[in-house]
């Protein structure tokens, strides 16, 4: 019973999460509960509760890298609430109107571009759903295809930098966030490309069925580019300054937030009411994330103190199939956890536990030891993106259903995401087998 005590923390955590109680309080509460239980078995000391506080204030609160999170959230929300994202979708529709599945392609491109601004899956999926559902359904796209396309495009924000998840992963694994951004860029763009290839092939025989976008004759190239270039240039400046070594991710986040604000003012899309709503939403989102940080710190400390790390490492070392079986098992664990937990809980709890296991693996001949953690972090990121789409508990699917038209059933959403889940699993396997897909860019830029 004592040996299994840390493992019992996970089913208890899952049970309380389904009550709908705030995740931050559930994580911290379960950690404190099992700390008290550990005291009863004399394997946890009361004084260790004070060490949890020192970890919170000496780690989470004082970590300057995490300052990037609220600024990246603010940048994405400014582009959304000011209407700049809607202008961007209109411009992309015009550019792709003559291609098979042109509107679906424009939605995917919008998701790719906005992925580099929000970094929060809920915000991306809701925003794209509100804009794309009416347009695609009125253009006679199937309900299932429409739902799958929107869901896949909205979840790209978890992978394409500057993803907030990558900022957190870099901190947890002690990896340079800049290098992690570079490692994620090509896999993220690869998945977006695979989506667009699928869209073209799916719609190549259906062009006549889809109502073409009505474009005013008076529209000029300048007006079209005016809706497209500003957001793209802002994102290019943010990522370019990071990759060129001119700014840290935290500094680039400040530049991006300020640039988005100036862009909204220049387009006369900003007023005090919009600014107030954006700041309020940014505070709520950031507070939620940092609250989960605090709760997860308490949970993970108690888990380790009860011997959870040793238990998992012993379990993994008992495998006779070698490092590839261990990697595959870890991927399966992350995939299954994605059915029930949000990415924040998974990364904050699982990555610190998995790190010692990964450091002990011998993958010589396939990947250099120094690159194992960045490579694994990207595998986890792709995996978690897939879990957002996986029925029955994919979080992105519920975000969509909450704002979808009444004619869209949950069954339509479930069916629509299946091709995109297959595409993402294919991308995961490709990055696993060919690490250079992820590692080529940081290696080249750091030479």
N, C-alpha and C positions, 0 to 999 in steps of 0.2 A: 504493500500500500504506500509506504513512504517513497519507494523508488518511482512509482507511477504518479505521485502527487503532481509534479510539474506538467505531465501530459494531460491530467484532468482539467488543467486551467483552460484548455482550448474548447472542449465541449461546453464548459460552464460559460465561457465567453460568448460562444455562439448562441447559447440559450438566452442570455440576457440581451444580446444584440437584437434578437427577434422580438423583444418586448417594445422596441421603438424608443427606448431610453437613449439619451445622447451618448454617442460612441466614446467621447473623451471620459465621461464619468463611468461608463461600463468598464473600459480598460483599466482605469485607475482603481475602481472599486473592486474588480476581480483580483487585481494585484494585491491590494491591501487585505482582502478576505483570505487569500491563500497565504499571505504573510502571517496572519493570525493563526491559521490552521497549522502552518509550519512551526509556530511557537508551541502549539499544543503537542506536536511530535518532537519538540526540542531540536529541530534542525534549522530554525530561523531565530535570530536574536532580535529582541525589541529595539536595540540600538541601531539596527540596520535600516529602520524606517527613516532615521535622520540622514542616512547616506543617500536615500532617494532624493531628498531635498537638495543635497549638495550636487547630485548629478543633474537635476533639473536646472538649477541656477548656475552651475558651473559648465553646463553643456548646452542645453537648448537656449536658455535666455542670453548667454554671452556669445553665441555663435553668429558671427557677422555675416557668414554666407547666407544664412536663412533670411536676412533682410531683403534679399532679392524676391522672396515670395510675394509679399504684399504689393511690390512695385510692378511685377509682371502681371499680377491679377488686375491692378489698376489700369495698366496699359490695354489689356484685352477688353475690359469693361468700357473704357472710353471709346474704343473703336466700335463696340457693339451698341451702346446706348446713344451715341451721337449720330447713328445712322450711316456711318462710313462703311460698315460691313455690308449694309443693304446696297449702297452704291457699287461696292466691289462686286457683289453677285450680279447686278445688272450689267456691268461691263463684261464680266466673264460670260454671261449668257450671250451677249452680242458677238463676242469673239468665237464662240463655239457653236453658233446656231446652225451652221451648215454641215456639222459632223454628226454621224450616227450617235444618238443619245446625247446630243449637245447640251441639253439642260442638266442631265445627270452628270456629265463631265464638268460643267461649271460648278455644280454643288460640291463635287470632289475636290476641285481646285480651290474653292472657297474654304473647305475644311482643311486643306493643306496649308493655305496661307494663314488662316486664323489659328491653326495649331501653333504657329510661331508667335502668337500673341497671348492667348488665354492660358494654356497649360492646365486648365481645369476642365475635366470631361463634362461635368454637369452643365457648365456655362456654354461650352461649344455645342453640345448636342441640343440643348434647348433653343439656343439662338438659331442654329441651322434648321432645326425642325420648324420653327415658327416662320422662317422665310421660305423654305424649300417645299414643304408639304403642299400649300395651296398652289404654287406654281407648277409643280410636277403633276399633281392630280388633274389640274385643269388642262395640262398638255397631254392627257390620256396615257400617262405612264401607269403600269400596273401597281396596285397597292403594295404587293410584296416587294417588288423591285425598288419602289420608291423608299419604303421603310428601310430596306437593307442598305441602300446607297447612303441615306442620311445618317444612319447609325455608324457605318464604317467611316464616313468622312468626319463625323464628330469626334470619334475616338482617336484620331491621329494626334490630337493634342497631348496625349500621354507619352508620345515617343519623339516627335519632332521638336528639336530645341527651339527656344529655351523652355523646355518642359520643367514644370515645378517638381515633378517626380524625379527627374534627373538631378536636380539640385539637392534633393533630400538623399538620393542614393549616393551621390558623391560624398556627402557629409558622413553617412553611415559607414561607407566602405573606405573612407580616407583616400578617395580618388580625386584628382583634379577635376572640378566641375567643367572647366574649359575642355579638357581632353574627353570627358564623357559626352559633352555636347557634340564634339566632332565625331565621336564614335557612333552616335545615334543618327546623325544626319543622313547618311547614305541608306541605312536600313529603312528609315522613315520614308524617304523619297522613293525607295524601291517598292514599298507596300502601296504608296499612292499611285505609282505607275502601274502596278499589277491591277489595282482597282479600275483604272481608266482603260486598260486593255480589255478587261472583262466587260466593262460597260459598252465599249465599241462593238465587241463581238456579240454581246447579248442583243444589241439594238440594230445591228447592220441590216436586218430584214424588216425592221419596224419603223423606218423613217417616216413613211406615209401615215402611220397611225398617230404620230405625235404632232400636235398642233405647233406650228413654228412660232417663235417669239415675234410679237409685233414690234417692229422697230420703226421709229419715226424717220421719215426721209431726211428731215433736217438735222438729224444727229450727226455730229462731226467726229473725226478721229480724235480731236483734242478733248471733246467732252467724254468720249469713251475712255481715253487714257487718264483723264482727270479722276475718274472713279477707281482706276486700277493702280496707277503708279504710286500715289502717296503712301498707302499702306505697305506696298511691296518695298518701297525705298526705306521706310521706317524699319521694317524687319531686317532688310539687308544691312542697314547701318548698325543695328543692335548685334546681329550675329557676326557681321564683318569686324566690328571692334573687338569682339571676344576672340574670334579665330586669329586675328592679326596680332593679338597680344597687347592691343592698345588699352583695353579695359578689362577688369575682372567681371564675372557675371553680375556681381552686385552693382558695380558702377554702370554697366551696360543696362541693367534693369532700370536704374534711375534715369538714364538718358532716354530709354524707350518710353517710360511713363511721362516724362516731360515733353518728349517729342509728340506723343499721341495727344496730349493736352493742347499743344500749340497747333497741331493739325486740325483738331476739332474746332478751335477758335478761328483759324484761318478760313475754314469752310462755313463759318457761322452756324455751326451745329451745337455749340456749347452755350448753355445758360446756367444760372445759379441752381435751378431745380435739378437739371441733369447732373451737374457736378456734385450736388448734395447726395443724390441717389447713388452715384458711382462710388463716392467715398463711403457711404453707409454700407453698400454691398461689399466693397473691398474689406472694410473692417469686420463684417460678419464672416466672410469667407476666410480671411486670415486668422481671425479669432478661433474659428472652428478647427483649422489646421493646427495651430499652435496648441490648442487645448488637447487635441489628440496626441501631439508630441508629449505633453506632460503625462497624460494617462498611459501612453505606451512606454514611457521611461519607467514608470512605476511597475507596469506589468512585466517588462523584460528583465528588470533588476530582480524581482522576486522569482521569476522563472529560472534565472541563472543561479540565484542563491540556493534554490531548492535542488539544484543539480540537473536542470533541464539540458544545459549545453552538453554535459558529459553523457547524458542518456542518448541524445541524438547522435553525437559523434561516435559513440560505441555502436549504435544501430547501423550507421553508415559504414563503419569499418568492418562490420560483420558480413557485408556484401562480398561475394566471391567473383562478381562479374567485372571488377575493375572500375576505373574512373568514369568510363562512359555510362555504365549502369547507374553510378551515383549521380552524374549530371542529369540523366534522363529521369531518375527518381525525383530529384529536386525540382525539375521542371513540372513533373506531374503533380507534386505537392502544391506548387504555386498555382497551377492551373485549377486544381480542385478547390483551393482556398478562395480563388477568385469567384467561385459560385456564390459565396456567402459573405465575404468581407470586401470592404473598399480597399483600393490600392494603398492608401495611407497606412492602414493597420497592417497590411501584409508586409510592406517594405520596412516599417519601423520595428516589427516583431521578428520577421523571418530573416532578413538580411544579416543582422548581427549574429544570428545563430549559425547561418550557413557559411559566413566568412571563414571561420577556422577550418571547416571541412574543405573548402575550396583551396585554401593555402597549402593543404597537405596533399593535393592531387598531383599526379605526375602525368602531364599531357605532352611531354616532350615529343617532338616530331610533328605535332599538330599545331601547337601554339606555345609561345614563350611564356614562362612562368609569370613574368611581370605584367603580361597582358590578360591573364586569366580573369581577374576581378572585373576590369572594364568590359571584357567580352561577356562575362556572365551577367553583369548588370544590364546589358542590352538585351540578352536573351530573356531576362526577367521582365523587362519593359515590354517587349513584343508579346510575351506570354500574358501579361496583365491586360494589354490592349485586347487580346483575344477574349479574355475572361469577361470583359465588359459586354461582349456580344453574346455570350453563351447562355442559352435558355437552361433552366427556367428563371435564374436569379440574376441575369446580366443587368448591372445597374443602368447602363445606357438605355436598355430597352424600356425600363420603367420611367426614366427621364422623358423619353420620347412619348410614351403613352399618355403621360400627364399633359402634354401640350398638343397632341395629334388631333386631327379632326375626328368627330364622333364616328365617322364611317370606317375608321381604321380599327381593326380588332387586334388583340394581342397575338392571335394566331397569324395574322398577316405579318406582323413584325418578326415573330419567331421564324417563319418560313423565309422571309427576305434576307435574314442575316446569314443563313447557312452557307451560300457561296463565298461570302466574305470571310467567314470563319475558316473555311478551307484554304482560301488565299493566305490568310495570316499564319496558319499552321505551316503552310508551304514556305513562307518567308522565314518562320522560326527555324525550320529544319535547314534551310539554305545557310542562314547565318551560323547555325551550329556546326554544319559540315565545312563551311568555307569562312573561317573567321576574318579573312581579309576583306570581306564585304563591309565589316564594321571597323576594322583596324587600319585599313589602308590610308584613309584621310588623316587621322592624327599622326600616323607614322610619317607621312609625306610632309605635312606642315611643320612637324617638329625636327625635321632634318636640318 
